[in-house]
Amino acid sequence: MTVTEKLNGYGPLAGIKVVEMCTYVAAPATVRVLSEMGAEVIKIESFAGDTQRTQGPGFGCELTDTEDPTIDLNNTNKNWVSLNLKDPEGLAIAKKMIGEADIFMNNMRTAALKKLGLDYETLHEEFPGLIWGQMRGYGEFGEFAHAPGYDAVCWAARGGVAGTFPEKDTSPAIPPQAFGDYNTAIMMAAGLLGALVNKLRTGQGDKVVVNLYHSAIWGGSIGLCAQQFGADYPKSRTDVPNPFNNTYKTADDKWLYICQPQHNRYYNDMMKIIGRDDLVDDPRYATIENVKANHLQPELITILDEGFSKKDLEEWLKILAEWDVPSQKVFRFTDILKDDEAYVNDAIRKVKYNAFGEHALPTTPIRFGGYGDPPIILSKPIGYHTAEYLEHYGYTPEQIAELEEKGAVKCYHGEEVPDVIFKSERQEKGEAPCNW
């Protein structure tokens, strides 16, 4: 039984077929978004597999021959086929699968795609209804059109993230690995779904391209706009444009983040909150226009620093909630992993590994009222479903064995890896339905 059959028609994309040739994070994570909407996904790997299978130890994670928490992050609910695209028969099988798909998603370099006949122009001529998606590091034109790229260099470095996120006059920020990849994956999924709507309306496929550099620029829109008016980045927290959108340290040495964008409207409230009634209606600070014109942000931030330093974090959170001020403790990953808010809303789901025990798996963030929390089945070893899919295409066991002997396909011959469906916390408690 394929993973898709196990999901039993779940999701708004049930019946939609996706073939992916994707490695690492952004592109496979794009397809994970679609797989958790119910699409049938055939992930075609080389005999060596998705390069992400080698990355776990570099992130501080562990893996076994059949369990890999790192590959699971981008590859739930997929079917695993391994083909040798350099072999004519292996390539022919891949093209047959692509020809029957609604979407073909890849992050291969354009030259390699053209050499294999998997580029958009070639496939569009042969399969005009096919949606062809490519995740790139940089855009299709210019100096870096054919350059290799990862989110660390395209998104974090050139995209300005590493250079604008740190405190001013400190070292560049090093975002957690693949932070830009996961954000960009949602953008690519949106593009593919837009093309899918058009295909269902007109019957015509299309080319969908997203790149990591552009994703970072889009995310930095406000900063790029403000920079042109002299608001230089990176900034020091002691000199931000709006002191009511800033971090403050509390008496118990924890950090609080407040976000009160309407300075003029809430200035008096903020002064009362920190016990500075003497500054209510003070013309120096009461309007953001005067604060900006006279560069009084550092003065006002010093006042706020002194005020917030007088109480512990939890006390401040209660006070700010009473005044309806959006605020939160500045979390680290250790905080998120034990945050009930994340589990009750299925942002994180508990899964169990034979080798590693219970772990937390982030989920894709889109939910449909008619389907609820999606079922999640973890990844499989290389070639786990190769034989099963070849049988669907009419190959006999003998022919499959011959193809494997010739080096055209790779089939899995190890121990069975059961299709365990992991449910959300509310589903486990019987508080939410399982719509599959």
GUSEKOL-956977 format. One record per residue (C-alpha): x, y, z. Coordinates in pm, 1 decimal. Example, Ala and Ser with C-alpha at 12.3 -4.5 7.8 and 13.67 -1.06 7.14 Angstrom:
BEGIN
<drenvo x="1230.0" y="-450.0" z="780.0"/>
<drenvo x="1367.0" y="-106.0" z="714.0"/>
This chain:
BEGIN
<drenvo x="0.0" y="0.0" z="0.0"/>
<drenvo x="130.7" y="342.5" z="-91.1"/>
<drenvo x="135.4" y="624.6" z="164.0"/>
<drenvo x="-132.5" y="800.5" z="-40.9"/>
<drenvo x="-365.4" y="501.6" z="-21.0"/>
<drenvo x="-314.0" y="494.4" z="355.4"/>
<drenvo x="-435.2" y="856.2" z="374.7"/>
<drenvo x="-769.2" y="740.8" z="231.3"/>
<drenvo x="-864.3" y="1044.3" z="22.9"/>
<drenvo x="-781.5" y="1305.6" z="287.1"/>
<drenvo x="-753.4" y="1670.5" z="196.7"/>
<drenvo x="-852.0" y="1933.9" z="-58.3"/>
<drenvo x="-577.8" y="1814.5" z="-295.5"/>
<drenvo x="-687.1" y="1448.2" z="-293.1"/>
<drenvo x="-655.6" y="1319.9" z="-649.5"/>
<drenvo x="-386.6" y="1573.4" z="-745.2"/>
<drenvo x="-55.9" y="1409.2" z="-835.6"/>
<drenvo x="283.8" y="1569.3" z="-774.8"/>
<drenvo x="619.3" y="1434.6" z="-891.2"/>
<drenvo x="919.7" y="1589.7" z="-722.7"/>
<drenvo x="1291.5" y="1580.5" z="-789.5"/>
<drenvo x="1397.9" y="1790.5" z="-493.8"/>
<drenvo x="1682.1" y="1792.1" z="-245.6"/>
<drenvo x="1773.3" y="1972.7" z="77.2"/>
<drenvo x="1494.9" y="2193.5" z="219.8"/>
<drenvo x="1307.3" y="2466.9" z="31.5"/>
<drenvo x="1184.2" y="2257.9" z="-261.1"/>
<drenvo x="1099.3" y="1937.9" z="-65.9"/>
<drenvo x="930.3" y="2149.1" z="202.7"/>
<drenvo x="717.4" y="2307.1" z="-71.5"/>
<drenvo x="593.6" y="1962.2" z="-164.5"/>
<drenvo x="537.0" y="1873.5" z="201.1"/>
<drenvo x="286.9" y="2159.8" z="211.2"/>
<drenvo x="100.7" y="1995.7" z="-77.3"/>
<drenvo x="130.6" y="1645.2" z="67.9"/>
<drenvo x="-32.6" y="1756.7" z="392.7"/>
<drenvo x="-319.1" y="1893.6" z="180.7"/>
<drenvo x="-370.9" y="1541.2" z="48.2"/>
<drenvo x="-184.1" y="1541.0" z="-283.0"/>
<drenvo x="-28.9" y="1215.9" z="-398.9"/>
<drenvo x="344.7" y="1278.2" z="-402.8"/>
<drenvo x="601.4" y="1064.3" z="-582.0"/>
<drenvo x="946.7" y="1170.3" z="-466.6"/>
<drenvo x="1207.9" y="1054.7" z="-717.5"/>
<drenvo x="1554.1" y="1022.6" z="-564.2"/>
<drenvo x="1889.6" y="921.7" z="-703.5"/>
<drenvo x="2040.5" y="599.3" z="-573.2"/>
<drenvo x="2227.3" y="808.0" z="-315.0"/>
<drenvo x="1904.1" y="977.9" z="-210.4"/>
<drenvo x="1809.7" y="1334.4" z="-126.3"/>
<drenvo x="2128.8" y="1503.8" z="-4.4"/>
<drenvo x="1936.9" y="1614.4" z="304.6"/>
<drenvo x="1972.0" y="1255.0" z="424.9"/>
<drenvo x="2337.9" y="1333.8" z="500.1"/>
<drenvo x="2274.6" y="1658.1" z="689.2"/>
<drenvo x="2140.3" y="1546.2" z="1027.7"/>
<drenvo x="2471.7" y="1518.0" z="1212.5"/>
<drenvo x="2571.6" y="1863.9" z="1087.1"/>
<drenvo x="2259.4" y="2006.4" z="1253.1"/>
<drenvo x="2321.4" y="1815.6" z="1575.5"/>
<drenvo x="2063.3" y="1544.3" z="1496.5"/>
<drenvo x="2090.9" y="1165.5" z="1474.2"/>
<drenvo x="1964.1" y="905.9" z="1227.0"/>
<drenvo x="1947.1" y="533.4" z="1156.6"/>
<drenvo x="1900.8" y="331.6" z="837.1"/>
<drenvo x="1522.2" y="361.7" z="865.6"/>
<drenvo x="1463.3" y="671.6" z="1080.2"/>
<drenvo x="1581.3" y="1024.2" z="1003.8"/>
<drenvo x="1417.4" y="1316.0" z="1190.1"/>
<drenvo x="1595.9" y="1565.5" z="964.2"/>
<drenvo x="1454.8" y="1424.2" z="638.4"/>
<drenvo x="1110.6" y="1403.3" z="802.0"/>
<drenvo x="1101.3" y="1781.4" z="839.1"/>
<drenvo x="1047.9" y="1825.5" z="465.0"/>
<drenvo x="906.7" y="1493.6" z="350.5"/>
<drenvo x="593.5" y="1373.7" z="529.3"/>
<drenvo x="319.3" y="1182.9" z="344.5"/>
<drenvo x="534.8" y="1105.6" z="39.5"/>
<drenvo x="595.7" y="794.7" z="-172.1"/>
<drenvo x="959.7" y="709.6" z="-232.9"/>
<drenvo x="1092.3" y="602.5" z="-573.8"/>
<drenvo x="1457.9" y="577.1" z="-675.4"/>
<drenvo x="1559.4" y="601.9" z="-1042.3"/>
<drenvo x="1883.0" y="641.0" z="-1233.6"/>
<drenvo x="1812.4" y="934.9" z="-1463.5"/>
<drenvo x="2135.5" y="873.4" z="-1652.4"/>
<drenvo x="1997.5" y="537.3" z="-1764.2"/>
<drenvo x="1753.5" y="560.2" z="-2059.8"/>
<drenvo x="1503.4" y="325.9" z="-1896.9"/>
<drenvo x="1523.7" y="502.6" z="-1562.2"/>
<drenvo x="1469.3" y="838.6" z="-1733.7"/>
<drenvo x="1180.7" y="697.9" z="-1937.2"/>
<drenvo x="1006.3" y="581.8" z="-1619.8"/>
<drenvo x="1055.7" y="925.8" z="-1465.9"/>
<drenvo x="906.0" y="1096.8" z="-1771.8"/>
<drenvo x="609.8" y="859.5" z="-1765.3"/>
<drenvo x="544.5" y="954.7" z="-1402.7"/>
<drenvo x="584.7" y="1325.0" z="-1480.9"/>
<drenvo x="353.0" y="1295.1" z="-1780.9"/>
<drenvo x="73.9" y="1163.8" z="-1559.5"/>
<drenvo x="126.0" y="1429.1" z="-1291.5"/>
<drenvo x="-43.7" y="1762.4" z="-1239.3"/>
<drenvo x="271.1" y="1919.8" z="-1094.1"/>
<drenvo x="642.2" y="1854.6" z="-1144.4"/>
<drenvo x="854.5" y="2024.3" z="-878.9"/>
<drenvo x="1233.8" y="2044.0" z="-887.7"/>
<drenvo x="1533.2" y="2242.0" z="-766.2"/>
<drenvo x="1781.1" y="2113.1" z="-1023.0"/>
<drenvo x="2008.0" y="2345.5" z="-1218.8"/>
<drenvo x="1875.7" y="2450.7" z="-1556.6"/>
<drenvo x="2167.0" y="2298.4" z="-1751.4"/>
<drenvo x="2109.6" y="1957.7" z="-1592.5"/>
<drenvo x="1737.0" y="1978.3" z="-1664.4"/>
<drenvo x="1799.6" y="2057.9" z="-2030.1"/>
<drenvo x="2047.0" y="1771.9" z="-2061.9"/>
<drenvo x="1783.4" y="1529.5" z="-1931.7"/>
<drenvo x="1499.7" y="1681.6" z="-2130.6"/>
<drenvo x="1323.1" y="1783.9" z="-1809.9"/>
<drenvo x="1336.8" y="2160.2" z="-1866.7"/>
<drenvo x="1014.3" y="2355.2" z="-1889.4"/>
<drenvo x="1018.4" y="2409.1" z="-2266.7"/>
<drenvo x="1068.1" y="2040.3" z="-2344.9"/>
<drenvo x="813.8" y="1910.4" z="-2095.5"/>
<drenvo x="557.3" y="2179.3" z="-2177.2"/>
<drenvo x="564.5" y="2084.1" z="-2544.3"/>
<drenvo x="512.8" y="1717.7" z="-2456.3"/>
<drenvo x="272.0" y="1769.4" z="-2164.0"/>
<drenvo x="98.6" y="2108.3" z="-2208.9"/>
<drenvo x="-117.8" y="2057.4" z="-1899.7"/>
<drenvo x="179.6" y="2004.9" z="-1668.3"/>
<drenvo x="262.2" y="2262.9" z="-1400.3"/>
<drenvo x="641.3" y="2292.0" z="-1384.5"/>
<drenvo x="793.1" y="2438.1" z="-1068.1"/>
<drenvo x="1155.0" y="2527.7" z="-998.2"/>
<drenvo x="1300.3" y="2651.5" z="-670.0"/>
<drenvo x="1612.9" y="2859.4" z="-724.9"/>
<drenvo x="1875.9" y="3034.2" z="-517.8"/>
<drenvo x="1872.7" y="3344.6" z="-738.1"/>
<drenvo x="1658.9" y="3467.8" z="-1026.2"/>
<drenvo x="1661.9" y="3343.2" z="-1383.6"/>
<drenvo x="1853.7" y="3642.7" z="-1518.3"/>
<drenvo x="2174.2" y="3827.5" z="-1442.3"/>
<drenvo x="2513.8" y="3733.8" z="-1302.7"/>
<drenvo x="2394.9" y="3472.1" z="-1055.1"/>
<drenvo x="2134.4" y="3299.5" z="-1272.3"/>
<drenvo x="2333.3" y="2977.0" z="-1281.7"/>
<drenvo x="2508.8" y="3004.9" z="-945.4"/>
<drenvo x="2453.0" y="2746.1" z="-671.1"/>
<drenvo x="2267.4" y="2877.1" z="-371.9"/>
<drenvo x="2149.2" y="2789.1" z="-23.9"/>
<drenvo x="1940.8" y="2996.5" z="211.6"/>
<drenvo x="2252.6" y="3085.6" z="411.6"/>
<drenvo x="2404.0" y="3272.8" z="116.8"/>
<drenvo x="2105.4" y="3372.5" z="-101.2"/>
<drenvo x="1851.7" y="3452.7" z="169.8"/>
<drenvo x="2051.7" y="3530.5" z="485.2"/>
<drenvo x="2363.7" y="3691.8" z="337.1"/>
<drenvo x="2268.0" y="3860.0" z="8.8"/>
<drenvo x="1906.7" y="3900.3" z="120.1"/>
<drenvo x="2018.4" y="4122.9" z="406.6"/>
<drenvo x="1893.7" y="3906.8" z="690.9"/>
<drenvo x="2232.7" y="3836.5" z="847.1"/>
<drenvo x="2335.8" y="4198.8" z="806.9"/>
<drenvo x="2021.5" y="4370.9" z="939.8"/>
<drenvo x="1896.6" y="4142.4" z="1218.9"/>
<drenvo x="2181.2" y="4171.8" z="1471.9"/>
<drenvo x="2227.7" y="4447.1" z="1726.2"/>
<drenvo x="2415.7" y="4732.8" z="1560.4"/>
<drenvo x="2797.1" y="4708.4" z="1565.1"/>
<drenvo x="2798.3" y="4336.2" z="1645.0"/>
<drenvo x="2878.2" y="4034.4" z="1429.0"/>
<drenvo x="2634.0" y="3933.0" z="1152.5"/>
<drenvo x="2342.4" y="3721.8" z="1268.2"/>
<drenvo x="2346.0" y="3350.7" z="1190.4"/>
<drenvo x="1980.1" y="3247.9" z="1149.6"/>
<drenvo x="1892.2" y="2885.5" z="1228.7"/>
<drenvo x="1960.2" y="2658.7" z="932.3"/>
<drenvo x="1696.7" y="2670.1" z="657.1"/>
<drenvo x="1494.2" y="2950.9" z="816.1"/>
<drenvo x="1462.5" y="3116.1" z="475.5"/>
<drenvo x="1395.9" y="2785.0" z="303.4"/>
<drenvo x="1079.1" y="2718.7" z="501.1"/>
<drenvo x="944.0" y="3069.2" z="445.4"/>
<drenvo x="1016.7" y="3044.3" z="74.0"/>
<drenvo x="853.5" y="2700.6" z="53.9"/>
<drenvo x="517.3" y="2851.6" z="144.8"/>
<drenvo x="560.5" y="3109.0" z="-133.7"/>
<drenvo x="633.4" y="2839.4" z="-388.9"/>
<drenvo x="336.9" y="2632.2" z="-270.6"/>
<drenvo x="114.5" y="2937.4" z="-322.2"/>
<drenvo x="247.9" y="2974.8" z="-675.8"/>
<drenvo x="187.2" y="2610.2" z="-760.3"/>
<drenvo x="-166.7" y="2626.5" z="-625.2"/>
<drenvo x="-235.2" y="2941.2" z="-830.8"/>
<drenvo x="-115.1" y="2757.3" z="-1141.8"/>
<drenvo x="-327.7" y="2457.3" z="-1044.1"/>
<drenvo x="-641.5" y="2673.0" z="-1028.0"/>
<drenvo x="-561.0" y="2803.7" z="-1375.3"/>
<drenvo x="-501.3" y="2450.3" z="-1504.5"/>
<drenvo x="-836.4" y="2331.8" z="-1368.9"/>
<drenvo x="-1000.2" y="2633.8" z="-1535.4"/>
<drenvo x="-821.8" y="2625.8" z="-1872.8"/>
<drenvo x="-647.5" y="2288.8" z="-1898.6"/>
<drenvo x="-313.3" y="2463.4" z="-1948.6"/>
<drenvo x="-5.0" y="2408.9" z="-1737.2"/>
<drenvo x="247.9" y="2679.7" z="-1653.5"/>
<drenvo x="596.7" y="2751.6" z="-1527.3"/>
<drenvo x="630.3" y="2862.6" z="-1162.8"/>
<drenvo x="963.2" y="2994.6" z="-1036.1"/>
<drenvo x="1055.0" y="3124.8" z="-689.8"/>
<drenvo x="1401.0" y="3217.3" z="-563.4"/>
<drenvo x="1542.8" y="3256.7" z="-214.0"/>
<drenvo x="1695.1" y="3599.5" z="-274.3"/>
<drenvo x="1362.9" y="3746.4" z="-386.5"/>
<drenvo x="1194.6" y="3584.2" z="-86.8"/>
<drenvo x="1430.4" y="3767.7" z="149.4"/>
<drenvo x="1372.6" y="4098.9" z="-29.4"/>
<drenvo x="995.3" y="4056.4" z="1.8"/>
<drenvo x="1034.2" y="3979.9" z="372.2"/>
<drenvo x="1246.0" y="4292.0" z="418.0"/>
<drenvo x="997.3" y="4525.6" z="247.0"/>
<drenvo x="947.7" y="4766.9" z="538.1"/>
<drenvo x="1319.5" y="4786.7" z="612.4"/>
<drenvo x="1403.5" y="4851.0" z="248.0"/>
<drenvo x="1142.7" y="5124.5" z="231.4"/>
<drenvo x="1255.6" y="5284.9" z="558.2"/>
<drenvo x="1622.8" y="5269.0" z="456.7"/>
<drenvo x="1544.9" y="5503.9" z="167.2"/>
<drenvo x="1419.1" y="5761.4" z="417.1"/>
<drenvo x="1733.7" y="5743.5" z="628.9"/>
<drenvo x="1632.1" y="5474.8" z="879.5"/>
<drenvo x="1959.0" y="5284.5" z="869.7"/>
<drenvo x="1986.2" y="4912.6" z="944.7"/>
<drenvo x="2103.2" y="4727.1" z="1147.6"/>
<drenvo x="1976.3" y="4908.7" z="1451.7"/>
<drenvo x="2055.1" y="4921.3" z="1817.5"/>
<drenvo x="1764.7" y="4849.5" z="2049.6"/>
<drenvo x="1860.6" y="5174.4" z="2223.0"/>
<drenvo x="1777.3" y="5374.0" z="1910.6"/>
<drenvo x="1485.1" y="5218.5" z="1722.3"/>
<drenvo x="1234.4" y="5434.9" z="1529.1"/>
<drenvo x="942.3" y="5349.5" z="1759.4"/>
<drenvo x="1037.6" y="5284.2" z="2124.5"/>
<drenvo x="703.0" y="5109.6" z="2177.5"/>
<drenvo x="811.3" y="4839.6" z="1931.8"/>
<drenvo x="1118.4" y="4712.8" z="2111.1"/>
<drenvo x="1266.5" y="4470.1" z="2361.6"/>
<drenvo x="1312.0" y="4544.2" z="2732.4"/>
<drenvo x="1485.0" y="4353.3" z="3010.7"/>
<drenvo x="1281.6" y="4279.5" z="3323.0"/>
<drenvo x="1387.4" y="4256.4" z="3687.5"/>
<drenvo x="1440.4" y="3878.3" z="3665.6"/>
<drenvo x="1686.4" y="3919.6" z="3377.0"/>
<drenvo x="1441.2" y="3807.8" z="3107.1"/>
<drenvo x="1350.0" y="3984.9" z="2785.8"/>
<drenvo x="1009.4" y="4127.5" z="2700.3"/>
<drenvo x="900.9" y="4227.9" z="2350.7"/>
<drenvo x="624.2" y="4485.8" z="2314.0"/>
<drenvo x="462.5" y="4598.5" z="1989.8"/>
<drenvo x="241.3" y="4906.1" z="2013.4"/>
<drenvo x="261.8" y="5059.6" z="1663.5"/>
<drenvo x="36.0" y="5362.9" z="1730.5"/>
<drenvo x="273.8" y="5570.4" z="1940.6"/>
<drenvo x="61.6" y="5884.2" z="1963.2"/>
<drenvo x="-254.6" y="5700.2" z="2060.9"/>
<drenvo x="-97.8" y="5491.6" z="2334.9"/>
<drenvo x="181.7" y="5713.6" z="2466.2"/>
<drenvo x="-1.9" y="5817.7" z="2782.6"/>
<drenvo x="-104.7" y="5458.9" z="2855.0"/>
<drenvo x="255.7" y="5344.1" z="2829.4"/>
<drenvo x="374.7" y="5611.2" z="3069.2"/>
<drenvo x="105.7" y="5511.3" z="3320.8"/>
<drenvo x="196.2" y="5143.4" z="3282.6"/>
<drenvo x="559.7" y="5201.8" z="3383.2"/>
<drenvo x="463.1" y="5437.5" z="3664.5"/>
<drenvo x="571.0" y="5762.8" z="3497.1"/>
<drenvo x="251.4" y="5965.5" z="3531.1"/>
<drenvo x="473.3" y="6272.4" z="3545.0"/>
<drenvo x="542.2" y="6224.2" z="3173.7"/>
<drenvo x="178.1" y="6203.4" z="3063.7"/>
<drenvo x="118.1" y="6455.5" z="2780.0"/>
<drenvo x="485.9" y="6550.8" z="2785.3"/>
<drenvo x="527.3" y="6735.6" z="2452.2"/>
<drenvo x="878.4" y="6600.6" z="2403.6"/>
<drenvo x="766.9" y="6236.9" z="2375.5"/>
<drenvo x="390.3" y="6239.0" z="2322.3"/>
<drenvo x="406.0" y="6230.0" z="1940.8"/>
<drenvo x="627.1" y="6010.1" z="1726.1"/>
<drenvo x="672.6" y="6303.0" z="1487.2"/>
<drenvo x="846.0" y="6510.4" z="1756.6"/>
<drenvo x="1043.8" y="6211.7" z="1881.5"/>
<drenvo x="1169.6" y="6149.9" z="1527.1"/>
<drenvo x="1235.1" y="6515.3" z="1444.0"/>
<drenvo x="1447.1" y="6568.4" z="1756.6"/>
<drenvo x="1597.6" y="6219.3" z="1773.4"/>
<drenvo x="1454.0" y="6154.2" z="2118.8"/>
<drenvo x="1423.5" y="5776.9" z="2080.3"/>
<drenvo x="1730.2" y="5702.8" z="2297.3"/>
<drenvo x="1591.0" y="5921.5" z="2579.3"/>
<drenvo x="1248.1" y="5757.6" z="2571.9"/>
<drenvo x="1397.6" y="5407.9" z="2552.2"/>
<drenvo x="1609.4" y="5484.2" z="2860.4"/>
<drenvo x="1290.4" y="5584.4" z="3044.2"/>
<drenvo x="1120.0" y="5262.8" z="2935.9"/>
<drenvo x="1428.4" y="5056.2" z="3027.3"/>
<drenvo x="1419.0" y="5195.7" z="3380.5"/>
<drenvo x="1046.5" y="5130.7" z="3409.4"/>
<drenvo x="1049.8" y="4771.0" z="3287.5"/>
<drenvo x="1351.6" y="4687.0" z="3504.6"/>
<drenvo x="1140.2" y="4719.8" z="3820.9"/>
<drenvo x="918.2" y="4409.9" z="3785.8"/>
<drenvo x="958.1" y="4044.4" z="3685.8"/>
<drenvo x="852.8" y="3922.4" z="3342.4"/>
<drenvo x="536.7" y="3738.7" z="3448.9"/>
<drenvo x="412.4" y="4040.9" z="3640.7"/>
<drenvo x="468.5" y="4261.3" z="3336.9"/>
<drenvo x="287.2" y="4019.0" z="3107.2"/>
<drenvo x="-21.9" y="4033.7" z="3331.2"/>
<drenvo x="-9.9" y="4413.1" z="3352.5"/>
<drenvo x="36.5" y="4457.0" z="2979.1"/>
<drenvo x="-247.6" y="4212.5" z="2908.3"/>
<drenvo x="-476.9" y="4419.7" z="3131.6"/>
<drenvo x="-387.3" y="4727.9" z="2926.5"/>
<drenvo x="-430.9" y="4528.5" z="2603.8"/>
<drenvo x="-69.5" y="4585.2" z="2495.6"/>
<drenvo x="57.1" y="4313.8" z="2258.0"/>
<drenvo x="358.8" y="4162.2" z="2432.5"/>
<drenvo x="544.8" y="3836.1" z="2475.9"/>
<drenvo x="843.7" y="3686.5" z="2642.8"/>
<drenvo x="1131.3" y="3657.0" z="2397.2"/>
<drenvo x="1136.4" y="3280.4" z="2339.2"/>
<drenvo x="1417.0" y="3045.6" z="2253.1"/>
<drenvo x="1360.4" y="2703.4" z="2096.2"/>
<drenvo x="1364.2" y="2548.1" z="2444.0"/>
<drenvo x="1058.6" y="2759.5" z="2529.7"/>
<drenvo x="873.0" y="2667.9" z="2210.3"/>
<drenvo x="924.4" y="2293.4" z="2262.7"/>
<drenvo x="730.8" y="2310.4" z="2589.4"/>
<drenvo x="473.2" y="2569.1" z="2484.0"/>
<drenvo x="114.3" y="2441.0" z="2517.8"/>
<drenvo x="0.3" y="2701.0" z="2263.8"/>
<drenvo x="208.4" y="2525.6" z="1996.6"/>
<drenvo x="69.4" y="2179.2" z="2072.0"/>
<drenvo x="-299.3" y="2261.9" z="2116.9"/>
<drenvo x="-296.7" y="2440.5" z="1779.7"/>
<drenvo x="-94.9" y="2162.3" z="1614.4"/>
<drenvo x="199.0" y="2386.3" z="1522.9"/>
<drenvo x="411.0" y="2109.5" z="1674.3"/>
<drenvo x="313.9" y="1743.7" z="1681.3"/>
<drenvo x="463.8" y="1463.7" z="1887.0"/>
<drenvo x="596.7" y="1167.3" z="1688.0"/>
<drenvo x="770.6" y="854.3" z="1810.6"/>
<drenvo x="1090.1" y="696.5" z="1684.0"/>
<drenvo x="1207.6" y="348.6" z="1770.5"/>
<drenvo x="1563.3" y="471.7" z="1813.6"/>
<drenvo x="1508.0" y="818.9" z="1958.7"/>
<drenvo x="1178.8" y="803.7" z="2146.9"/>
<drenvo x="927.4" y="1088.3" z="2140.3"/>
<drenvo x="1022.1" y="1402.0" z="1948.6"/>
<drenvo x="843.7" y="1719.6" z="1840.3"/>
<drenvo x="784.8" y="1773.4" z="1467.6"/>
<drenvo x="683.0" y="2117.4" z="1335.5"/>
<drenvo x="382.6" y="2098.7" z="1102.9"/>
<drenvo x="284.1" y="2298.0" z="794.3"/>
<drenvo x="77.3" y="2599.8" z="909.6"/>
<drenvo x="-226.5" y="2587.9" z="676.8"/>
<drenvo x="-555.9" y="2439.8" z="805.5"/>
<drenvo x="-887.8" y="2381.6" z="629.4"/>
<drenvo x="-1211.8" y="2382.4" z="826.5"/>
<drenvo x="-1348.9" y="2093.5" z="624.3"/>
<drenvo x="-1047.5" y="1868.8" z="683.6"/>
<drenvo x="-890.5" y="1969.4" z="1013.7"/>
<drenvo x="-541.9" y="1868.5" z="1124.6"/>
<drenvo x="-372.4" y="1655.8" z="857.5"/>
<drenvo x="-253.1" y="1299.2" z="909.9"/>
<drenvo x="125.0" y="1272.9" z="916.7"/>
<drenvo x="328.4" y="972.6" z="801.9"/>
<drenvo x="705.5" y="1002.6" z="831.4"/>
<drenvo x="964.5" y="942.5" z="560.6"/>
<drenvo x="1088.3" y="612.6" z="421.3"/>
<drenvo x="1426.6" y="476.3" z="307.7"/>
<drenvo x="1550.1" y="525.9" z="-48.7"/>
<drenvo x="1345.5" y="333.7" z="-305.2"/>
<drenvo x="1086.3" y="213.4" z="-55.7"/>
<drenvo x="795.5" y="232.9" z="-303.0"/>
<drenvo x="986.3" y="182.3" z="-630.5"/>
<drenvo x="865.6" y="-173.1" z="-692.2"/>
<drenvo x="508.2" y="-89.5" z="-591.7"/>
<drenvo x="485.0" y="200.1" z="-835.3"/>
<drenvo x="647.8" y="4.0" z="-1114.6"/>
<drenvo x="386.8" y="-266.8" z="-1063.9"/>
<drenvo x="120.5" y="4.7" z="-1100.6"/>
<drenvo x="275.6" y="82.4" z="-1439.8"/>
<drenvo x="248.5" y="-282.1" z="-1547.7"/>
<drenvo x="599.0" y="-410.2" z="-1475.8"/>
<drenvo x="621.1" y="-767.0" z="-1353.4"/>
<drenvo x="841.9" y="-862.7" z="-1056.2"/>
<drenvo x="1081.7" y="-1022.3" z="-1303.6"/>
<drenvo x="1104.0" y="-705.9" z="-1512.9"/>
<drenvo x="1157.2" y="-494.8" z="-1202.8"/>
<drenvo x="1438.1" y="-724.5" z="-1091.6"/>
<drenvo x="1593.3" y="-695.1" z="-1436.5"/>
<drenvo x="1573.2" y="-314.2" z="-1426.8"/>
<drenvo x="1737.9" y="-315.3" z="-1086.3"/>
<drenvo x="2010.1" y="-551.6" z="-1206.5"/>
<drenvo x="2079.7" y="-319.7" z="-1501.8"/>
<drenvo x="2107.0" y="-18.6" z="-1269.3"/>
<drenvo x="1798.3" y="165.3" z="-1396.5"/>
<drenvo x="1603.4" y="156.8" z="-1069.0"/>
<drenvo x="1668.3" y="99.5" z="-701.8"/>
<drenvo x="1427.2" y="-93.8" z="-481.4"/>
<drenvo x="1426.1" y="-116.8" z="-103.9"/>
<drenvo x="1498.7" y="-463.2" z="38.6"/>
<drenvo x="1526.5" y="-388.8" z="409.6"/>
<drenvo x="1292.5" y="-426.8" z="702.6"/>
<drenvo x="937.5" y="-300.1" z="674.6"/>
<drenvo x="877.8" y="58.0" z="788.6"/>
<drenvo x="508.3" y="72.7" z="890.8"/>
<drenvo x="287.3" y="362.0" z="781.1"/>
<drenvo x="214.3" y="497.5" z="1127.7"/>
<drenvo x="-22.5" y="795.0" z="1120.0"/>
<drenvo x="65.5" y="1047.9" z="1387.5"/>
<drenvo x="-228.3" y="1257.4" z="1507.0"/>
<drenvo x="-248.1" y="1604.2" z="1655.9"/>
<drenvo x="-280.9" y="1651.6" z="2031.4"/>
<drenvo x="-650.9" y="1735.3" z="2005.7"/>
<drenvo x="-711.6" y="1434.8" z="1778.9"/>
<drenvo x="-537.8" y="1207.0" z="2027.7"/>
<drenvo x="-767.5" y="1340.6" z="2303.1"/>
<drenvo x="-1079.1" y="1293.5" z="2091.9"/>
<drenvo x="-1139.5" y="1670.1" z="2077.9"/>
<drenvo x="-1089.7" y="1697.2" z="1699.3"/>
<drenvo x="-1193.6" y="1462.1" z="1415.6"/>
<drenvo x="-962.5" y="1250.2" z="1204.7"/>
<drenvo x="-1091.8" y="1313.4" z="852.0"/>
<drenvo x="-926.3" y="1023.7" z="677.8"/>
